[in-house]
Amino acid sequence: MKKIIPFLLALFMLASCSGAGSNVDTPIEMPMPEIIDQLCEGVKDVPPYEATQLTEDDFTYFAGIPYADGLNGYQADALISSIPHSLVLLHSDNGDTAELAQEMLENADPIKWICVAAEVKQTAYTEHYVILVMSSKEITEGIMANFENAVNDGKATMLDEIKADTGAYENVKVGN
């Protein structure tokens, strides 16, 4: 009996050290608010924001697409509403990220704020993530440069940026 206990203890230690049952190739999924923080890290002039989870009710307003099963999203708009800045990060279980990115790019409203508009909007996607950024050109480029590393989900594909059509504000007269 005295020889069995040390043998079992050694066997247990060996099994726990070998990492049996773990898959080293599977990336650890970070909470989406932390991913958003990594996306903005080192990007000059990103306005203060708070990442909040999208609900079925506000999904279309922020993402430009309706909510669907298998989608989880967070938004990080500027806390000061007079600054045109919006970042939306979606996770899709459905593998339809290319279509989602294109639809978001086409439908997101870069003039959703009162009297201000984002300079550009751009989307990108990986296997499970889609990002939409509407902001200044410099901020958008910085966030997009961080996307692939922040989500750790394979190669990112960037869709062409679209300059916002601000014509609605160019002819507005203030005062008399």
C-alpha positions as CSV (number, residue, x, y, z in Angstrom):
1,M,0.0,0.0,0.0
2,K,2.9,2.3,0.8
3,K,4.2,1.9,-2.8
4,I,0.9,2.5,-4.5
5,I,0.3,6.0,-3.0
6,P,3.6,7.5,-4.3
7,F,3.0,5.8,-7.6
8,L,-0.6,7.3,-7.9
9,L,0.7,10.7,-6.8
10,A,3.5,10.6,-9.5
11,L,0.9,9.5,-12.1
12,F,-1.4,12.3,-11.1
13,M,1.4,14.9,-11.3
14,L,2.5,13.6,-14.6
15,A,-1.0,13.9,-16.1
16,S,-1.5,17.4,-14.8
17,C,1.8,18.6,-16.1
18,S,1.4,17.1,-19.6
19,G,-1.6,19.3,-20.4
20,A,-3.7,16.3,-21.4
21,G,-7.1,17.4,-22.7
22,S,-6.0,21.0,-23.6
23,N,-5.8,22.3,-27.1
24,V,-3.0,24.8,-27.5
25,D,-4.1,25.9,-31.0
26,T,-7.4,27.3,-29.7
27,P,-7.1,31.0,-29.0
28,I,-8.6,32.2,-25.7
29,E,-11.6,34.4,-26.4
30,M,-11.2,37.8,-24.7
31,P,-14.3,39.7,-23.5
32,M,-15.4,42.0,-26.3
33,P,-15.0,45.2,-24.2
34,E,-11.4,44.3,-23.7
35,I,-11.0,43.7,-27.4
36,I,-12.4,47.2,-28.1
37,D,-9.8,48.6,-25.6
38,Q,-7.1,46.8,-27.6
39,L,-8.4,48.2,-30.9
40,C,-8.2,51.7,-29.6
41,E,-4.8,51.3,-27.8
42,G,-2.2,53.6,-29.2
43,V,-4.6,55.3,-31.6
44,K,-4.2,59.1,-31.3
45,D,-7.2,61.2,-30.5
46,V,-9.8,58.4,-29.8
47,P,-12.5,60.1,-27.9
48,P,-13.6,58.8,-24.5
49,Y,-16.0,55.9,-24.9
50,E,-17.7,53.1,-22.9
51,A,-18.2,49.7,-24.6
52,T,-21.8,48.5,-24.1
53,Q,-23.5,45.4,-25.4
54,L,-25.9,45.8,-28.2
55,T,-29.5,44.8,-27.7
56,E,-32.1,43.6,-30.2
57,D,-33.7,47.1,-30.0
58,D,-30.5,49.1,-30.8
59,F,-28.7,46.7,-33.0
60,T,-29.8,48.3,-36.3
61,Y,-29.0,51.9,-35.1
62,F,-25.4,51.0,-34.2
63,A,-24.5,48.2,-36.6
64,G,-26.7,49.1,-39.6
65,I,-28.1,45.6,-39.8
66,P,-30.9,43.9,-37.9
67,Y,-30.2,41.5,-35.0
68,A,-30.0,37.8,-35.9
69,D,-29.5,34.7,-33.9
70,G,-25.8,33.9,-33.4
71,L,-24.7,37.6,-33.4
72,N,-23.3,39.3,-30.3
73,G,-22.2,42.9,-30.5
74,Y,-20.7,45.8,-28.6
75,Q,-20.6,49.5,-29.5
76,A,-18.2,52.2,-28.3
77,D,-19.5,55.5,-29.5
78,A,-17.9,58.7,-28.2
79,L,-19.3,59.7,-24.8
80,I,-19.6,63.3,-26.1
81,S,-22.3,63.2,-28.7
82,S,-20.9,66.2,-30.7
83,I,-17.9,64.0,-31.7
84,P,-18.7,61.8,-34.7
85,H,-17.1,58.5,-33.6
86,S,-18.6,55.0,-33.6
87,L,-16.9,51.6,-33.2
88,V,-19.0,48.4,-33.5
89,L,-17.6,45.0,-32.9
90,L,-19.7,41.9,-33.7
91,H,-19.0,38.2,-33.1
92,S,-20.8,35.8,-35.4
93,D,-21.3,32.1,-34.7
94,N,-22.7,31.6,-38.2
95,G,-19.6,32.1,-40.4
96,D,-21.3,34.8,-42.5
97,T,-18.9,37.7,-41.6
98,A,-18.0,38.8,-45.2
99,E,-21.7,39.4,-45.9
100,L,-22.3,41.1,-42.6
101,A,-19.3,43.4,-43.2
102,Q,-20.6,44.4,-46.6
103,E,-24.1,45.0,-45.3
104,M,-22.9,47.1,-42.4
105,L,-20.7,49.2,-44.7
106,E,-23.6,49.8,-47.0
107,N,-26.2,50.6,-44.3
108,A,-24.5,52.2,-41.4
109,D,-25.3,55.9,-41.1
110,P,-22.2,58.2,-40.8
111,I,-24.5,61.2,-40.1
112,K,-26.5,59.7,-37.3
113,W,-25.3,62.4,-34.9
114,I,-26.9,65.9,-34.7
115,C,-25.1,68.4,-36.9
116,V,-21.9,66.4,-37.3
117,A,-20.8,63.5,-39.5
118,A,-18.0,61.0,-39.5
119,E,-15.3,61.6,-42.1
120,V,-15.2,57.9,-43.2
121,K,-16.7,54.6,-42.5
122,Q,-15.0,51.2,-42.9
123,T,-15.6,47.6,-42.1
124,A,-13.3,44.6,-41.8
125,Y,-13.9,40.9,-40.9
126,T,-12.2,37.7,-39.8
127,E,-13.7,34.2,-39.5
128,H,-15.9,35.2,-36.5
129,Y,-15.6,39.0,-36.0
130,V,-16.8,42.1,-37.9
131,I,-15.8,45.6,-37.1
132,L,-17.4,48.9,-38.2
133,V,-15.7,52.2,-37.6
134,M,-17.1,55.6,-38.4
135,S,-14.8,58.4,-37.4
136,S,-12.0,60.6,-38.7
137,K,-9.7,59.1,-41.3
138,E,-6.8,58.9,-38.9
139,I,-8.7,57.2,-36.1
140,T,-10.3,54.8,-38.5
141,E,-7.0,53.8,-39.9
142,G,-5.4,53.3,-36.5
143,I,-8.2,51.1,-35.2
144,M,-8.3,49.0,-38.4
145,A,-4.5,48.5,-38.1
146,N,-5.1,47.0,-34.6
147,F,-8.0,44.7,-35.7
148,E,-6.3,41.5,-36.7
149,N,-4.1,41.3,-33.6
150,A,-6.8,42.4,-31.2
151,V,-9.4,39.7,-32.2
152,N,-6.8,36.9,-32.7
153,D,-9.1,35.1,-35.1
154,G,-7.0,34.7,-38.3
155,K,-6.4,37.0,-41.3
156,A,-8.5,40.2,-41.4
157,T,-10.0,41.4,-44.7
158,M,-10.6,45.1,-44.9
159,L,-13.4,46.5,-47.1
160,D,-12.8,49.8,-48.9
161,E,-13.5,52.8,-46.8
162,I,-16.3,55.1,-47.8
163,K,-16.1,58.9,-47.4
164,A,-19.2,60.1,-45.6
165,D,-21.7,62.1,-47.7
166,T,-22.0,65.3,-45.6
167,G,-23.9,67.2,-48.3
168,A,-26.9,67.4,-46.0
169,Y,-24.9,69.7,-43.7
170,E,-23.2,71.8,-46.3
171,N,-26.3,73.9,-47.2
172,V,-27.6,74.4,-43.6
173,K,-27.8,78.1,-42.6
174,V,-27.7,79.0,-39.0
175,G,-29.4,82.2,-37.7
176,N,-31.1,84.8,-39.9
